[in-house]
Amino acid sequence: MPRQQTPFYERQHKFSIRKDGKVYMAWDDPGLTYPREVLRSMKAAGYRLYVDGRPQR
């Protein structure tokens, strides 16, 4: 019986963008982080940046 793999977006990643408990984007490379202005506007829209599973300000 083949083993089912966890989809990429459900695996643990260093960085993730979440809203209402749902992961919308996840990545591991710190160079791919959004610019500060984009993160500010995403936060205003209800999205949160998580690093190592912990919410950031």
ZIVEN-V238036 format. One record per backbone hydrogen bond with DSSP energy under -1.0 kcal/mol. NH is the residue of the N-H (numbers start at 1). CO is the residue of the C=O. E is the energy in kcal/mol with one decimal. If there is no record, write none. Layout:
nh = [NH NH]
co = [CO CO]
e = [E E]
This chain:
nh = [10 15 16 17 18 19 22 24 25 27 32 33 39 40 41 42 43 44 45 46 47 48 50 51 52 54 56]
co = [7 27 50 25 48 22 19 17 17 15 29 30 35 36 37 38 39 40 41 43 42 18 16 54 14 51 49]
e = [-1.6 -2.8 -2.0 -2.8 -2.6 -2.0 -2.0 -3.0 -1.3 -2.2 -1.8 -1.3 -2.2 -2.2 -2.0 -2.4 -2.3 -2.0 -1.2 -1.5 -2.8 -2.9 -3.1 -2.5 -3.1 -1.7 -2.7]
